[in-house]
Amino acid sequence: MTKQSLFKGTMILTVAAFITKILGFANGIVLANVIGPEGVGLIMMAMPVTGLLITLTTLGLPIAISKLVAEAEIKGNYRRVKKS
């Protein structure tokens, strides 16, 4: 693996972010034309709820599961490891 400079890595990430923004903008225009204003309104109503659900889902569940599995494995309770 070759060594990259900080500037080169920054430029790669900047170009990738710019391309992603352009693709998202184009996708939004096409979606708005296909589903119309009522569909866009429904999506805008659902977006905050979706963000909240994703935040609550990923808040601490993976860490809690990892902790439970590690504790059960140390105690030798392999049935509980598979259950978790």
ABEGO torsion letter per residue (X at the ends): XBBBBAAAAAAAAAAAAAAAAAAAAAAAAAAAAAAEAAAAAAAAAAAAAAAAAAAAAAAAAAAAAAAAAAAAAAAGBAAAAAAX
